[in-house]
Amino acid sequence: MTRPERVIGNLNRALHTLLDDDPRAYVIGEDIADPYGGAFKAARGLSDRHPERVISSPISEGGIVGVAAGLALTGNHPVAEMMFSDFAALAFDQLLNFASKSVSMYGRPVPMSMVVRCPTGGNRGYGPTHSQSLQKHFIGIPSLSLYEMSPFHDNADVLTAMLSREQPSMLFEDKTLYTRTMHQSGVVDDLFRYELLDDPSRTARVFPVDCADPDWIILAPGGLTERAVAAMRTLLLEEEITCELLVPSRLYPFTVEPLLATVSRARRICVAEDSAADGTWGEMLAQQLHEHLWRRLDRPVLLLSAQPSVIPTAAHLEHTVLLQTTALRRALSEASQ
């Protein structure tokens, strides 16, 4: 029997495949050379196999993304790693004023195929400056695409999609997913199945076995998958509240219109995320859903976000700031009354 593949192994395999198949591909980041292979081992084995195209950099996020953008500008396909996504703030100028603008500011379209990988999120006790979900700060930048890793989306396919856009892209990777296993063959567990929808964001739909139209549809990025499914299980078994989960691979640009037939099957919709509220992906999505569906819904779209606080190191305090399974389940239960 084949051992289930872990998410970090799937990502590592995707990077190996990229370097093996594409002579213009580079990987650049801090401490990514072997034997260390990066803080979370996503780059393990890459430098031994492709030493000339795996660049272990100094500690300078602006420099890392600047070099990656320069490589992209000259027709290469770099993948840059932020050791933690919190540090992408130090590369904001390179992303906003160089990489994303280079697509169109030279008087002609310029391919800028590059990916910035961002290990993100909390629930690991890493404290205020190593646990944030900063996706909202990069949403809305023209020609900058945002993706989020999930256990439903093969990372080789995701990297291919990102690079084929010929625009700068960011891949947010919730750190809690690294040790989890990839879901395969449409099976999540004994109660839930999944499928990949044919929309531009390649949304994964997670649904209960033998269920008609659900009471709730939850939309959430990949990092919330495990917590959302756990909440769905408890609601189903203890309260007979049925939920479906939609997990898009691409967060931005995002349009809900291709999903309207799917989301219209429920009269209650929840959008959940790990960013603190105000100016978030979840709010953008909730606005789109309300615009299209407000006449059909029993209540306004329920938006659940992290608390407006720094993220503590202590686990019991961290859990009060970030959205947890119990809070998601309780909110859906109360809103069902």
N, C-alpha and C positions, 0 to 999 in steps of 0.2 A: 504494500500500500504506500502511495506517495505521501510524504509528509506535507501538510499544508504550508504554503509559502507565507512567510511573514511580510508585512508591508515594507520594512526596511530592506529585506532581501529582494523584493520585487523592484524597488527603486534602484538598488544597486545593479541589478540585472539590466534594468532599462538604461542606465548610464553606460554600462559595458557595451550593450548593443549599439548605442548611439556612437560611441567612439570606434567600435569595430566597423560599423557600416558607413560612417561619414568621415572622410579624411579632413573635412573642414571643421569638425567638432573639437572644442576645447572644454576643459573643466578647470576652473580657477577658484581658489578659496584658501582660507587659513588652515594649516595643518592637515591638508587633504592627502599629502603624499604618504605612501606606505613606509613603515608598518602601521602608522596611526590611522590613516584613512578617514580623517574627519571626526568631529566631536561625536557624531552619532553613527559613524562607520558607513555612511552612504557611499563614500568614495573608496572603500576597501578594494584593493587589487587593481585599481585603475592606473596608478603611476607605474606599477611593475610591468603592466601590459602596454601602456602608451606613455612612456616617460617624457616624450617631447611635446605632448599635448595635455598634460596634467600639470598645472602650475600651482605650486604651494606659495602663497603670497605673504607679504608682511601684514601686520595688523592695521589695515586701513580699508574700511568698507567703501569709502569713496573711491579709493584707488582700485579696488577689486572691480567695482561696477564700471568705473571709467575705462579700465583696460578691456573689460568685456564689451563695452559699447564700441571701443575702437576696433576690436576684432570683428564685431558685427558690421561696422561701417565699411570694412575692407572685404566683406563677403564671407566671413567665417560664421560659425554657429556655436558661440560660447554658452556654457552653463556656469553661472557664478553661484557660489554658496556663501550665504550669510551664516556665520556660526550659530547665531540666534536672530530671529526676525526682528527683535527689538533694535538691533544694530543697523537695520535697513534705514532707519532715520538718518544715519550718517551718510547714506548714499542717496538721499532724497533729491539733492540738487542734480546729481548725474542722471537720475531717472526722469526728473521733471524737465530739466533744461537742456539735456544733451541727448540721451537715448531716445525718448519718445518724440522729441521735436525733429530729430534727424530723419525720421520717416518722410517728412514733407517740407522741410524748410530750405531745401537747396534748389528749389525751382523744378524739381522732378521727383517722382516717387523713388525712394531709396530703401531697399530691403534691409531690415534691422532684425534679423533672426537671432534673438538672445533670450535666455531664461535666467531669472534670478531666483534661486531656491531659498526659502525662508522657513527654517524650523520654528514653529510658532506655538503659542498657547501655554496654558498652565497645567494645574493638577499634578505637578511633579515636585513642588516645593522649591522651585528655583528662585523665587522672590520677585520683587517689583520690577527689576530691569531685565529679567530673562524669561518672562512668563506672559507677555502681552500678546493680544491679537490685534494687530495694527492694520488690518485690511482696509478699514474705512479711510485711512489717511491717503491711500493710493487710488481710491475709486474716483472716477471722473476725470482722470488725466487723459486727454486725447491720445490715441495710439498706444496706450499702455493697457495690456490685458491682465486680468487677475484670475488665477485658477486655485483650487484647493484640492489637496490629495484626499482620497477616500479609499476604503477597502473594497469598493466596487469597481474602480476604474484602474485598469492596468497602466502603470506609469510609463511604459514604452509608448502606448497609444497617446497618453496625455502629452508627453514630450514631443512626439511627432506633430500633434495638433498645434502645440504652442509654437514650434519652430516654423511650421508651414504657414502661419499667419504673416510671417515676415515683418513682425512688429515686436517690440520688447514685451516680455511677459514675466509675471511673478507667479511662482508656485508656492503657496502657503501649505506647510506640512505640519499638522498638529503632532507634537512630539509623543503624545500618548498612543498614537496609532502605530508607531514604529515597531513595537513588539507584538502587535495584534496580527492576526492572520488575514490574508486576502479571502474574500468570499468568492466562491466559484460555482459554476453550473446552476446559477439561479437560486441557490439555497443560502439562507441566512442562518436559520436554526429550525427547530421542530415546528415553530409556529409561523415563521415568516419566510417569504420568498422575495426575490427581486428580479428586475429586468432593466435593461438600459433602453431608454426612450430615444427616438430618432429626432431629437431637437438639437439646435445649435450648441447647447451646453452639455449634451450627452448626459442628461439627467438620469440618475438611478432611481427607480421606483421600488420601494419596499412595502410589501402588502401582506396582510394575514392570509393564511391558507383558507380557502372556501369562505370568502367574505364578499358580500355585495358592496354597495356604495358605503364608504366609511362615514363615521360621525365627524371625524377630523382629518384634515390633511395638514401635515407638518412639512415645512420647507426649512432645510438647515444645511449648512456646509459640512464637508466631510468629517471635520474634527468632532462634531457632535453626534456622529452616527451611533456609537455605542450607547451613549446616554439616552438618546432618543428612542432607540429600539428597546432598551430596558424599561423606559417609561411606558412605551406602547404595550409591552408584555404585561406589566402590572395592571394597566387600565383595562386590558382585554380580559384578564383572568379574574380580577377582583371586582370590576365595576361594569363589565360587558360594554365598555366604550371602545369602539373600533377606530383605529388610526392607520393612515398610510403616511409614509415618509418619502419626500422627494429630495434628492441630493445631487445638485448640479456639479459638474466638473469645472465649468467656467463660471465664475461669479460676475465678471464684468469684461466686456459689455454683456448685459443680460436683458432679455425681454421675455415676459411671461406669456406672450400671445401664443407661441407654439404649444404651451402647456394648458391652455384654457379648457380644452375638453377634459383633461385629467383633473384639474383642480375644481372644475365645476361639479364634480360628482359629490362633493361634500358641501354642507351649508355652514361649516365652521372651518376657519383656516388659521394656523399658527405659523409664525416665522420665528425661528430661534437662532441665536448667534452668541459667540463668546466675546465680541467687542462690547465695550461700554456704549450706552445709547447716545444718540444725537449724531446725525450725519453718517449713518451706517449703511451697509449693504442691506440689512434687514429692513430698514426704513424705506429705502429705495424700492425694494421688492413689495413691501406692504402697500406703498402708494400705487404701484402698478396694479396689484390685485384689487385694491379698493376701486380704482377707476373702472376696471372691467367688470367686476362682480358684485358691486355693492347692492344691487337690487336683488340678488339671489341669496345673499348671506343672512344668517340669523343674527349676527352680531359683527361688530368691526373686527378686522384682522387683529389677532392677538400677537403682539410683538414681545418677545422675551430676550433680554440682553444681560450682560454682566452688570454688576453694580458700579456706580461711578466712584471708583476707589483705586488706589494702588493695590497690587496683588501681594498679599502677605506671603511669607515663607512658610509659616506654620500651617500644616494641612487643615486643621479645624477652622482656621481663619480664612485660608484660601478658598475653602469650599463655600463660605458665606458670600464671597465676592463673585465667583464664577458660577455659571448656570449648571446646576446638578440635576441628576435624574429625579430626585424627590421634588425639587422645585418645579420642574417641567411637568411631572405627573400631577402635582397638586394644582397647578395653574389650569391645566386642561380639565381636570375633574371639576373644579369650582366653576369654570366657564361653561360647563355642560349643563349646569343646573337651570 
